[in-house]
């Protein structure tokens, strides 16, 4: 199959490409190949030519950048001012872009503290299916006017338009961080501790469950206060803990940001709630996996037939998004597509230029 690849360097060139081609697939850094591999008849828009930070005032905690800007570039710039993207997007080292992170709606372990992508996006500019340049939201934190197009673009998978610009609010990174790894005798006891932590006033930057029964917790704050807080956290859990500190701690979480480390096969994201974990754990024995953000997200590496995982998720009443693997439709499991979403898609892409990714129930 021969695929045409265009590399626009301006919103006007994106508009021209959308108007000139019948089927369009936007692609950022290609770090999530299940979402960026073209199908028959699609023209690829390589968005890595539309790059650069347009506005950034550290005092306002807001920045605006072209959608093809690599996350690594953004993180390096923010780090110079002690700031970061609190939703902690994955695949940074693999070349992921801002637009790709928004379209895929991906967050990492640090979303535990403040929230996911939807909680930080302020504004978007995108090209819709008719080639019109559309702007939604703004560049200020208090922005309640108009329809909330920025949040609709989060997790849209390029079905509503081609992102050309995004505005985000950012937060200061803690002065120091430390991590505790706590093993429990059973999954039930690990989940009981997880629920206690979620119901407590303890502020955690990360709260992950590593099957079968280990919790990994990250604290942040003033360096002089961290040792006492770590001791109190250990007392709260009533279990001995293995601390990870210093450069080893930073390296540990940087390694977790590369979800490919889970192993071979299809990499799949599953949004869920902690109460789903016991049933899932019975069904996922032997599957490499990790639960993030207090049990709100599951990432797993699936090596068997994808239809089997699709059926498993449907039986569990859960949706899934395939990020890596050769698939026709990356949405599997329960179909959460709603009539409202179909109406928005029809309004922004009336001629169906972008990929419809509906899961099949």
Secondary structure, 3 states (H helix, E strand, C coil): CCCCEECCCCHHHHHHHHHHCCCEEEECCCCCHHHHCCCCCCEEEEHHHCCCEEEEEHHHCEEEEECCCEHHHHHHHHHCCCEECCCCCCCCCCCCEHHHHHHHCCCCCCHHHHCCHHHCEEEEEEECCCCCEEEEECCCCCCCCCCCHHHHHCCCCCCCCEEEEEEEECEECCCEEEEEEEECCCHHHHHHHHHHHHCCCCCCCEEEEECCCEEEEEEEECHHHHHHHHHHHHHHHCCCCEEECHHHHHHHHHHHCCHHHHCCCEEEEEECCHHHHHHHHHHCCCCEEEEEHHHCEEEEEECCCHHHHHHHHHHHCCEEEEEECCCCCCEEECCCCCHHHHHHHHHHCCCCCECCCCCCC
